Amino acid sequence: MKKLLVYMKTYVLESILGPLFKLLEATFELFVPLVMAAIIDTGIANGDRGYILRMCGVLVLLAVVGLVCSITAQYFAAKASVGFACKVRSVLFAHIQRLSFTQQDQQGTGTLITRMTSDINQVQSGVNLALRLLLRSPFVVFGAMVMAFTIDWQAAMVFVVTIPLLSIVVFGIMLWSIPMYKKVQQKLDKVLSATRENLTGVRVLRAFCKEEEEERAFNEKNDDLTALQKLVGKVSGLMNPLTYVLINLGIVALIYVGALRVDAGILTQGQVVALYNYMSQILVELVKMASLIISITKAVACAGRVSAVLDIAPDMRGASCAPKTPQPGGAVRFEDVVLTYAKAGAPSLAGVDFAVLPGQTVGVIGGTGAGKTSLVNLIPRFYDATQGRVLVDGADVRDYPLEALRQKVGVVPQKAVLFQGTIRENLRWGAPEATDEELYAALDAAQAREIVAGKPEGLDFPVAQGGRNLSGGQRQRLTIARALVKRPEILILDDSASALDYATDLVLRQALRGLPDKPTVFIVSQRTSSIRHADKIVVLDEGRVAGIGTHEELLETCPVYQEIYYSQYEKEAK
């Protein structure tokens, strides 16, 4: 929590004024029993209606001033807590963006989303409550005790006995509840994780008729959570009855002592009523304080989880300035590259060594899990090679500023990703100043003009989140067009034509070979038809290079390539 409090610096004034106005409210509240005592002892006892009305006016005035102070305190507390949460959320989001893919994979997307949403919301709530009640409740408790002593010290001894007993009950239950609430939160995380997983894969579940099985698994987690919540609820539910028993016993004792002292002429009836009101105030504030501490404990736990993400130092940093490149744009070389993912038992790539000349088209093929995507992900530094080097234009990719390196590379991922907005806005991601003519040129090359032409809005057609209002093939072609608008020196197509028919795929490849900028193109594909005309084909097998050459050369020399090709063209094999 301490690490996050640095973001409260902007709201120091609000953090002071919020508790201050809350203390003012509490101060006015402490005077109410004294006014009531005066009404009873003076106004009612003497039948002075004018005095009673004046004192009632004082009560109304105290209530109005207290209300104004309370609203003002709430305003400052809300302003500070909301602003603080907004700042933390922005800092956390920016930090996550700087983490490498490896670090993001280790944390998990679901975990990071939880930290960004529910955890920060819980911290915000804790800060709000702390600013409003952390000082108020103890102030009222001790203030009521002090005021009781000013009335009569002997009667106030009841407070001295009752308050410690109340504190033992309240804080004892609270100390038991805090770790249990942490367990509840952990089980809740499991339920939320199961929910997220099932909603994400709902189509797969229904396709395999796994609804009932997943319902049973979910119900087990949910029942486990419910059972623990019931246990915590039962123990926490003891707080109110026990505190009320103790406070009623204290009130009985207070009335008994007060009655004896009234008979003795030491106390008045109004003073006994005032003592009763102070006892009630203490009860209310102790219960508030217990709930407050539980909320703050939850907030501190959530703040710790947020701080843990912020403590992760990005392990991928770019150079401060671009290196001098001895080779023309688009040259790529892998030098004895080894890539081992975090917590992986074996390397995903090993001993990869080959060079690509500027303007060449390179096909990358291999079985599932052969390391095709891992290979091309090393070029824009989505991951760093564990051993060896990846060179772009003769310079190590680690020597580039990340932005400069990725500006040279256009990537079309396996899963076509579009963002909410218009087609024009999506296409301009890599080139914000691109003209409509440039956009249409990229659409033509990507065989996507018909998509835009078929929409009444044209380039202004609204794209839903994730591109849900477009087909898989349309999304793929638009993502290819987006990469082409950028006019990269190196274009990576990571199995990005899988949703296209063979005819469209063929025309697309022909268009790519005719691009005026002549980028170096990496085509990752499971289809031999997509790469057979490439200048160079890299065949991967279990992370190692099984062969490099043209289609014809590999058919003669590479058994792995032969197996892949003939599995797709059995008639030719015969």
C-alpha positions in Angstrom: 0.0 0.0 0.0 2.9 2.4 0.8 4.2 2.1 -2.7 0.8 3.2 -4.1 0.4 6.1 -1.7 2.9 8.1 -3.7 0.1 8.7 -6.2 -1.8 10.5 -3.5 0.6 13.4 -3.6 -1.7 15.3 -6.0 -4.5 15.1 -3.5 -2.8 16.1 -0.3 -5.2 19.0 0.3 -8.2 16.8 -0.2 -6.7 14.1 2.0 -6.4 16.7 4.8 -9.7 18.5 4.4 -11.8 15.2 4.1 -10.8 13.9 7.6 -10.9 17.5 9.0 -14.5 18.1 8.1 -15.4 14.6 9.4 -13.9 15.5 12.7 -15.9 18.7 12.8 -19.0 16.7 12.2 -18.1 14.4 15.0 -17.4 17.3 17.3 -20.9 18.7 16.7 -22.3 15.3 17.3 -20.7 15.1 20.7 -22.5 18.2 21.8 -26.0 16.8 21.0 -26.3 14.8 24.3 -25.5 17.9 26.3 -28.2 19.9 24.5 -30.6 17.1 25.2 -29.6 17.1 28.9 -30.3 20.9 29.0 -33.7 20.5 27.4 -34.7 17.9 30.0 -33.2 19.5 33.1 -34.1 23.1 32.3 -36.8 23.3 29.7 -39.0 20.3 30.6 -38.3 20.5 34.4 -39.3 24.2 34.5 -41.9 24.0 31.8 -40.1 26.7 29.8 -41.3 26.2 26.2 -39.3 29.1 24.9 -36.1 27.5 26.2 -37.1 24.2 24.7 -37.7 25.8 21.3 -34.4 27.6 21.5 -32.6 24.3 22.3 -34.5 22.5 19.5 -33.2 25.3 17.2 -29.7 24.5 18.5 -30.2 20.8 17.7 -31.4 21.7 14.2 -28.4 24.0 13.7 -26.0 21.3 14.9 -27.7 18.8 12.5 -27.5 21.2 9.5 -23.8 22.1 10.2 -23.0 18.4 10.7 -24.7 17.5 7.5 -22.8 20.2 5.6 -19.5 19.0 7.1 -20.4 15.4 6.3 -21.2 16.2 2.6 -18.0 18.3 2.3 -15.9 15.5 3.8 -17.5 13.0 1.4 -16.8 15.3 -1.5 -13.1 15.6 -0.7 -12.7 11.9 0.1 -14.4 10.9 -3.1 -12.3 13.3 -5.1 -9.1 12.0 -3.6 -10.0 8.3 -3.8 -11.3 8.5 -7.4 -8.4 10.6 -8.6 -6.0 8.3 -6.8 -7.5 5.2 -8.4 -7.5 6.8 -11.8 -3.8 7.6 -11.5 -2.9 4.1 -10.3 -5.0 2.5 -13.1 -3.2 4.7 -15.7 0.2 3.8 -14.2 -0.6 0.1 -14.1 -1.9 0.1 -17.6 1.3 1.8 -18.9 3.4 -0.5 -16.9 1.7 -3.6 -18.3 2.3 -2.3 -21.8 6.0 -2.2 -21.1 6.2 -5.8 -19.9 7.5 -8.3 -22.3 5.3 -11.0 -23.7 7.1 -13.5 -21.4 6.2 -11.5 -18.4 2.6 -11.0 -19.5 2.3 -14.8 -20.1 3.7 -15.5 -16.6 1.1 -13.2 -15.0 -1.8 -14.3 -17.2 -4.3 -12.1 -18.9 -7.1 -12.8 -16.4 -4.9 -11.9 -13.5 -3.8 -8.6 -15.0 -7.4 -7.7 -15.8 -8.4 -8.4 -12.2 -5.6 -6.2 -11.0 -6.8 -3.4 -13.3 -10.4 -3.6 -12.3 -11.6 -5.2 -9.1 -8.4 -4.8 -7.1 -8.0 -1.1 -7.9 -11.8 -0.6 -7.2 -11.3 -2.2 -3.8 -8.3 0.0 -3.1 -10.4 3.1 -4.1 -13.1 2.0 -1.7 -10.6 1.5 1.1 -9.1 4.9 0.6 -12.5 6.6 0.6 -13.5 4.9 3.8 -10.2 5.6 5.5 -10.3 9.3 4.7 -13.9 9.5 6.1 -13.9 7.2 9.1 -10.3 6.3 10.1 -10.0 9.3 12.4 -13.7 9.9 13.1 -14.6 6.6 14.8 -11.7 6.7 17.4 -12.4 10.4 17.9 -16.0 9.8 18.8 -15.2 6.8 21.0 -12.7 8.6 23.1 -14.6 11.9 22.9 -17.7 10.3 24.2 -15.7 8.8 27.1 -14.2 12.2 27.9 -17.6 13.9 27.8 -18.9 11.2 30.1 -16.2 12.0 32.6 -17.0 15.7 32.5 -20.6 14.8 33.6 -19.7 12.4 36.4 -16.5 10.3 36.8 -18.1 7.6 38.9 -20.9 6.9 36.4 -18.3 7.2 33.6 -16.5 4.2 35.1 -19.1 2.0 33.5 -17.6 3.2 30.2 -14.2 2.2 31.4 -15.4 -1.4 31.9 -17.8 -1.6 28.9 -15.5 -0.2 26.2 -12.6 -2.7 26.6 -15.2 -5.6 26.6 -16.7 -4.3 23.5 -13.3 -3.8 21.9 -12.4 -7.4 22.7 -15.5 -8.8 21.1 -15.4 -6.5 18.0 -11.7 -6.8 17.3 -11.5 -10.5 18.2 -14.2 -11.3 15.6 -12.5 -9.0 13.2 -9.0 -10.6 13.7 -10.6 -14.0 13.0 -12.5 -12.7 10.0 -9.6 -11.0 8.2 -7.7 -14.1 7.1 -11.0 -15.8 6.4 -12.0 -13.0 4.1 -8.7 -13.5 2.3 -9.6 -17.1 1.7 -13.0 -16.0 0.5 -11.3 -13.7 -2.0 -9.0 -16.6 -3.2 -12.0 -18.8 -3.8 -13.9 -16.0 -5.4 -10.9 -15.6 -7.8 -11.3 -19.3 -8.7 -15.0 -18.8 -9.4 -14.3 -15.8 -11.6 -11.6 -17.6 -13.4 -13.9 -20.5 -14.2 -16.6 -18.1 -15.3 -14.2 -16.2 -17.6 -12.9 -19.5 -19.1 -16.3 -20.9 -19.7 -17.7 -17.8 -21.3 -14.6 -17.5 -23.5 -14.9 -21.1 -24.7 -18.7 -21.4 -24.7 -18.8 -22.5 -28.3 -16.3 -25.3 -27.7 -18.2 -26.4 -24.6 -21.4 -26.7 -26.6 -19.7 -28.4 -29.5 -18.4 -31.1 -27.2 -21.6 -31.3 -25.1 -19.6 -30.4 -22.0 -22.2 -28.0 -20.5 -23.3 -30.4 -17.7 -19.7 -31.4 -16.8 -18.6 -27.7 -16.6 -21.7 -26.9 -14.6 -20.8 -29.5 -12.0 -17.2 -28.3 -11.8 -18.5 -24.7 -11.5 -21.0 -25.7 -8.8 -18.3 -27.4 -6.8 -16.2 -24.2 -6.8 -19.3 -22.1 -6.1 -20.5 -24.3 -3.3 -17.0 -24.2 -1.7 -17.1 -20.4 -1.9 -20.6 -20.3 -0.5 -19.8 -22.6 2.4 -16.8 -20.5 3.4 -18.9 -17.3 3.1 -21.6 -18.8 5.3 -19.0 -19.7 7.9 -17.6 -16.2 7.8 -21.1 -14.7 7.9 -22.1 -16.8 10.9 -19.0 -15.7 12.9 -19.3 -12.1 11.7 -23.0 -12.2 12.5 -22.1 -12.8 16.2 -20.7 -9.3 16.3 -24.0 -7.4 16.5 -25.8 -9.6 19.1 -22.7 -9.8 21.3 -22.1 -6.1 21.1 -25.7 -5.3 21.8 -25.8 -7.6 24.8 -22.7 -5.9 26.2 -23.9 -2.4 25.4 -27.3 -3.2 27.0 -25.6 -4.6 30.1 -23.6 -1.4 30.1 -26.7 0.7 29.8 -28.4 -1.2 32.6 -25.4 -0.7 34.8 -25.3 3.0 33.7 -29.0 3.5 34.5 -28.6 1.8 37.8 -25.7 3.9 38.8 -27.3 7.0 37.4 -30.5 6.3 39.3 -28.6 6.0 42.6 -26.8 9.2 42.0 -30.0 11.0 40.9 -31.6 9.9 44.2 -28.5 11.2 46.0 -28.9 14.5 44.1 -25.5 14.3 42.4 -26.8 13.8 38.9 -29.8 15.1 37.1 -32.1 13.1 34.8 -30.9 14.9 31.8 -27.3 14.0 32.6 -28.2 10.3 32.8 -29.9 10.6 29.4 -26.7 12.3 28.1 -24.6 9.4 29.4 -27.0 6.9 27.7 -26.5 8.7 24.4 -22.8 8.7 24.7 -22.9 4.9 25.3 -25.0 4.5 22.2 -22.5 6.6 20.2 -19.6 4.4 21.3 -21.5 1.3 20.2 -22.2 2.6 16.8 -18.7 3.8 16.2 -17.0 0.6 17.4 -19.1 -1.4 14.9 -18.2 1.1 12.2 -14.5 0.8 13.1 -14.6 -3.0 12.9 -16.2 -2.9 9.4 -13.8 -0.1 8.4 -10.7 -2.2 9.4 -12.0 -5.2 7.5 -12.5 -3.0 4.4 -9.1 -1.4 4.8 -7.5 -4.9 5.2 -9.1 -6.0 2.0 -7.9 -2.8 0.3 -4.3 -3.3 1.6 -4.4 -6.9 0.3 -5.5 -5.7 -3.1 -3.0 -2.9 -3.1 -0.3 -5.5 -2.4 -1.4 -7.5 -5.5 -1.3 -4.3 -7.6 2.1 -3.3 -6.2 3.4 -6.8 -7.1 2.7 -6.2 -10.8 4.2 -2.7 -10.6 7.3 -4.3 -9.0 8.0 -6.4 -12.1 10.8 -4.7 -13.9 10.4 -4.9 -17.7 13.1 -7.3 -18.9 13.0 -6.0 -22.4 14.4 -2.5 -23.0 15.4 -0.9 -26.3 18.5 1.2 -27.0 18.3 4.9 -26.8 19.2 5.5 -30.4 19.1 3.6 -33.6 22.3 1.8 -34.7 24.1 2.4 -37.9 22.9 -0.3 -40.3 25.6 -1.6 -42.6 23.0 -3.4 -44.8 20.1 -2.2 -46.9 16.6 -2.2 -45.3 14.9 -5.6 -45.0 18.0 -7.9 -44.4 17.5 -10.5 -41.6 19.9 -13.0 -40.1 19.6 -15.6 -37.4 22.9 -16.6 -35.8 22.8 -19.8 -33.8 19.5 -18.7 -32.1 18.1 -20.6 -29.1 14.8 -19.7 -27.6 13.6 -21.1 -24.3 10.3 -19.8 -22.8 10.1 -19.2 -19.1 9.4 -22.3 -17.1 9.7 -24.4 -20.3 11.4 -27.7 -20.0 13.0 -27.6 -23.5 13.9 -24.9 -25.9 11.3 -24.0 -28.5 14.1 -23.1 -31.0 17.6 -24.4 -31.1 20.6 -23.8 -33.5 18.6 -21.7 -35.9 21.1 -20.1 -38.4 20.2 -18.6 -41.7 20.2 -15.3 -43.6 17.5 -13.5 -45.7 18.3 -10.9 -48.3 16.3 -7.7 -48.7 13.2 -8.2 -50.8 13.2 -12.0 -50.5 10.1 -13.9 -49.8 10.7 -16.6 -47.1 8.3 -19.4 -46.4 8.4 -21.0 -42.9 6.7 -24.3 -42.5 6.7 -27.2 -40.1 4.4 -29.4 -38.0 2.4 -28.1 -35.0 4.7 -26.9 -32.3 7.7 -26.8 -34.6 8.5 -23.2 -33.6 7.3 -21.3 -36.6 5.6 -18.5 -34.7 8.4 -18.4 -32.2 10.9 -17.8 -35.0 9.2 -14.8 -36.6 8.3 -13.3 -33.1 12.1 -12.8 -32.6 12.3 -10.3 -35.4 10.2 -7.5 -33.8 11.4 -8.6 -30.4 8.2 -9.9 -29.0 10.6 -12.3 -27.3 14.4 -12.2 -26.9 16.6 -15.0 -28.0 18.0 -17.0 -25.1 21.2 -17.5 -27.0 22.5 -16.3 -30.3 21.5 -13.1 -32.1 18.9 -11.9 -34.5 20.1 -9.2 -36.9 18.0 -6.7 -38.8 20.0 -4.8 -41.5 23.2 -6.1 -39.9 22.5 -4.8 -36.4 21.3 -6.8 -33.4 17.6 -6.2 -32.7 18.6 -5.5 -29.1 20.5 -2.4 -30.3 17.4 -0.8 -31.7 14.9 1.4 -29.9 11.8 -0.8 -29.7 9.7 1.7 -31.5 12.2 2.1 -34.3 12.6 -1.7 -34.7 8.9 -2.3 -34.8 8.3 0.6 -37.2 10.5 -1.4 -39.7 8.4 -4.6 -39.2 4.8 -5.2 -40.1 3.2 -8.1 -38.3 0.0 -9.9 -39.2 -0.7 -12.3 -36.3 -2.3 -15.8 -36.4 -5.5 -14.4 -34.8 -6.8 -11.5 -36.7 -7.3 -8.7 -34.2 -9.4 -5.6 -35.1 -10.3 -2.8 -32.7 -13.5 -0.9 -32.1 -13.8 2.0 -34.4 -14.0 2.5 -38.2 -12.2 0.5 -40.9 -10.2 3.7 -41.7 -9.1 4.1 -38.0 -8.0 0.4 -37.9 -6.0 0.7 -41.2 -4.2 3.9 -40.0 -2.7 2.3 -36.9 0.7 2.1 -38.5 0.4 5.3 -40.5 -1.9 7.9 -38.9 -1.5 10.3 -41.8 -2.2 7.8 -44.6 -4.5 9.1 -47.3 -7.6 7.3 -48.6 -5.7 6.5 -51.8 -2.9 4.8 -49.8 -5.6 2.9 -47.8 -7.3 1.7 -50.9 -3.9 0.7 -52.4 -3.3 -1.5 -49.4 -6.8 -2.9 -49.5 -6.2 -3.8 -53.2 -3.0 -5.7 -52.3 -4.7 -7.5 -49.5 -7.7 -8.4 -51.6 -9.9 -6.5 -49.2 -11.4 -3.7 -51.4 -14.6 -5.6 -51.9 -15.1 -5.6 -48.1 -15.2 -1.8 -48.0 -17.1 -1.6 -51.3 -19.8 -3.8 -49.9 -20.4 -1.5 -46.9 -22.6 1.6 -47.3 -20.3 3.6 -45.0 -17.2 2.5 -46.9 -14.0 3.2 -44.9 -16.3 4.7 -42.2 -17.9 1.3 -41.6 -18.0 0.8 -37.8 -16.0 -2.2 -36.6 -17.3 -3.9 -33.5 -14.9 -4.9 -30.7 -12.7 -7.7 -31.9 -14.2 -7.4 -35.4 -17.2 -9.5 -34.4 -19.3 -8.0 -37.2 -16.9 -9.3 -39.8 -16.1 -12.8 -41.0 -12.8 -14.5 -40.3 -11.6 -14.1 -43.8 -12.6 -10.4 -43.8 -10.7 -9.8 -40.6 -7.6 -11.5 -41.9 -7.6 -9.4 -45.1 -8.1 -6.2 -43.2 -5.3 -7.0 -40.8 -3.0 -7.6 -43.8 -4.1 -4.3 -45.3 -3.3 -2.6 -42.0 0.2 -4.0 -42.0 0.7 -2.9 -45.7 -0.4 0.7 -45.0 2.5 0.9 -42.7 4.8 0.2 -45.7 7.2 -1.9 -43.6 10.6 -3.1 -44.7 9.9 -6.5 -43.3 6.4 -8.0 -43.5 5.5 -11.1 -41.4 2.4 -13.1 -42.2 2.0 -15.5 -39.4 -0.5 -18.1 -40.8 -2.6 -15.0 -41.6 -4.3 -16.5 -44.7 -5.7 -19.6 -43.0 -9.3 -18.3 -43.4 -8.8 -17.5 -47.1 -9.7 -19.8 -49.9 -6.9 -21.0 -52.2 -7.8 -18.7 -55.1 -7.8 -15.6 -52.8 -4.6 -16.8 -51.2 -2.9 -17.1 -54.6 -3.9 -13.6 -55.7 -2.8 -12.2 -52.4 0.7 -13.7 -52.7 1.0 -12.4 -56.3 0.0 -9.0 -55.1 2.6 -9.1 -52.3 5.3 -10.0 -54.8 4.3 -7.0 -56.9 4.5 -4.4 -54.0 6.5 -1.4 -55.1 8.5 -1.1 -51.9 9.7 -4.8 -52.2 9.6 -5.6 -48.5 11.2 -8.8 -47.2 8.3 -11.1 -46.6 8.0 -14.0 -44.1 5.1 -16.3 -44.7 4.3 -18.7 -42.0 1.9 -21.3 -43.2 0.7 -24.9 -42.9 0.0 -25.0 -46.6 2.8 -25.8 -49.0 0.8 -24.1 -51.7 1.2 -20.8 -49.8 5.0 -21.0 -49.7 6.0 -23.1 -52.7 7.0 -20.1 -54.8 9.0 -18.4 -52.1 12.6 -17.5 -52.7 13.6 -19.6 -49.7 11.7 -22.0 -47.5 12.7 -22.8 -43.9 11.5 -26.1 -42.7 11.3 -26.5 -38.9 11.0 -29.7 -37.0 10.8 -29.6 -33.2 12.5 -26.2 -33.0 15.4 -27.1 -35.3 16.0 -26.3 -39.0 15.3 -29.5 -40.9 16.0 -27.9 -44.3 16.4 -24.6 -46.2 15.9 -24.2 -49.9 13.4 -23.8 -52.7 10.4 -26.0 -53.1 12.0 -28.2 -55.7 15.2 -28.5 -53.7 13.4 -29.5 -50.5 11.3 -32.1 -52.3 14.5 -33.8 -53.2 16.5 -33.4 -50.0 14.2 -32.8 -47.0 12.2 -35.7 -45.7 10.2 -33.5 -43.3 9.1 -31.2 -46.2 8.3 -34.2 -48.3 6.1 -35.6 -45.6 4.2 -32.3 -45.3 3.8 -31.8 -49.0 2.7 -35.3 -49.8 0.2 -35.3 -47.0 -1.5 -32.4 -48.8 -1.0 -33.7 -52.3 -1.4 -37.5 -52.1 -2.3 -37.9 -55.7 1.0 -36.3 -56.8 2.8 -38.6 -54.4 1.4 -41.7 -56.1 
